[in-house]
C-alpha cells in the first residue's frame, strides 16, 4: 500500500510541475508577443514620423513613439479602444432612461456611421421602429332602450 501511495504522490508532483511549467511558458510567450507587438507598432510609428505622415514635427514624433514603446514594454499602456467604449457608454447614462439603450447600441457600432473628426464630427444613427399599440376592439354596447 505504501508503494501505491508513493507512486501516486510522485505522479501528482510531476503533474503539478508540468502544469507550473506550462503556465510559466504561456506567461513568457504572452510577454514575448506583447513585446513583438510593441516593437512592431514602434517601427510603424517611426516610419510614419520619418515620412512626415503625422501632424507633429519629426523630433516630437520620434520622441513620442519612443516613449510609447517604453511604456508598452513596462505594461503601462492599456487597450484604448476598451476605455474609449467605456467612456462613451458612461456618457449615455446622462440621457433620459428611454434613450439610453439606443445610445448604447450606437456606441457598440450598430446602425450607420458617417462623417469624421476631420470634417467636424462623427454622426451615428440607429433606427428604432415602434409600433403603435393596437386599439382594443370596440365593445358592443347594448342598444339604448327607447324612452316613452
C-alpha positions in Angstrom: 0.0 0.0 0.0 2.9 2.3 0.8 4.3 1.7 -2.7 0.9 2.7 -4.4 0.7 5.9 -2.2 4.3 6.8 -3.1 3.8 6.3 -6.8 0.6 8.4 -6.7 2.4 11.2 -4.9 5.2 11.2 -7.5 2.7 11.2 -10.3 0.8 14.1 -8.8 4.1 16.0 -8.2 5.1 15.5 -11.8 1.6 16.7 -13.0 1.9 19.8 -10.7 5.4 20.5 -12.0 4.3 20.1 -15.6 1.3 22.4 -15.1 3.6 25.1 -13.5 6.0 24.8 -16.4 3.2 25.2 -18.9 1.9 28.3 -17.0 5.3 29.9 -16.9 5.8 29.0 -20.6 2.5 30.6 -21.6 3.2 33.7 -19.5 6.6 34.1 -21.2 5.0 33.7 -24.6 2.4 36.3 -23.8 5.2 38.7 -22.7 7.1 38.0 -25.9 4.0 38.5 -28.0 3.3 41.9 -26.3 6.9 42.9 -26.8 6.8 41.9 -30.5 3.5 43.9 -30.9 5.0 46.9 -29.2 8.2 46.8 -31.3 6.1 46.4 -34.5 3.9 49.4 -33.5 7.0 51.4 -32.8 8.5 50.6 -36.2 5.3 51.7 -37.9 5.1 54.9 -35.9 8.8 55.7 -36.5 8.4 55.1 -40.3 5.4 57.5 -40.3 7.5 60.1 -38.4 10.3 59.8 -40.9 8.0 60.1 -43.9 6.3 63.2 -42.4 2.9 61.5 -42.3 2.0 62.9 -38.8 0.8 66.2 -37.6 3.9 66.7 -35.4 7.4 67.7 -36.2 9.9 64.9 -36.7 11.7 65.2 -33.4 8.5 65.3 -31.3 7.0 62.4 -33.3 10.1 60.2 -32.8 10.2 61.1 -29.1 6.6 60.2 -28.6 7.0 56.9 -30.5 10.0 56.0 -28.3 8.1 56.9 -25.1 5.1 54.8 -26.2 7.5 51.9 -26.8 9.0 52.2 -23.3 5.5 52.4 -21.7 4.3 49.4 -23.7 7.4 47.4 -22.5 6.6 48.4 -18.9 3.0 47.4 -19.2 1.7 51.0 -18.8 -0.3 51.2 -21.9 -3.9 49.9 -21.9 -6.3 49.0 -24.6 -7.5 52.4 -25.6 -10.5 51.1 -27.6 -11.9 49.5 -24.4 -11.5 52.6 -22.3 -13.0 54.7 -25.2 -16.0 52.5 -25.4 -16.5 52.5 -21.6 -16.2 56.3 -21.6 -18.8 56.6 -24.4 -21.2 54.2 -22.6 -20.9 56.2 -19.4 -21.9 59.4 -21.3 -25.1 57.5 -22.3 -26.0 57.5 -18.6 -26.7 61.2 -18.8 -29.5 60.7 -21.2 -33.1 60.0 -20.2 -33.8 56.4 -19.4 -35.8 55.9 -22.6 -32.9 57.0 -24.8 -30.0 55.1 -23.0 -30.4 51.8 -24.8 -30.4 53.5 -28.2 -27.2 55.4 -27.2 -25.5 52.2 -26.1 -26.4 50.5 -29.4 -24.8 53.3 -31.3 -21.7 53.2 -29.2 -21.4 49.4 -29.8 -21.4 50.1 -33.5 -24.9 49.3 -34.5 -26.6 51.5 -37.2 -24.9 53.7 -39.7 -21.8 56.0 -39.2 -21.0 59.0 -41.3 -18.6 61.9 -41.1 -15.2 62.1 -39.5 -13.4 64.1 -36.8 -11.7 66.0 -39.6 -15.0 67.1 -41.1 -16.4 68.2 -37.8 -17.8 65.2 -36.2 -19.0 61.6 -36.4 -22.7 61.1 -36.9 -24.1 57.8 -35.6 -27.6 56.8 -36.4 -29.9 53.9 -35.4 -33.4 53.4 -36.4 -35.9 52.0 -33.9 -39.3 51.0 -35.2 -42.0 51.4 -32.6 -45.4 50.1 -33.5 -48.5 51.8 -32.1 -50.4 49.8 -29.6 -53.4 48.0 -31.2 -56.7 49.6 -30.2 -58.9 47.5 -28.2 -61.8 46.1 -30.2 -64.9 48.1 -29.8 -67.2 46.5 -27.3 -70.7 46.2 -28.5 -72.8 48.4 -26.3 -76.4 47.3 -25.7 -78.8 49.3 -27.8 -80.4 52.1 -25.8 -83.8 51.2 -24.7 -86.5 53.5 -26.1 -87.8 56.0 -23.7 -91.5 56.6 -23.8 
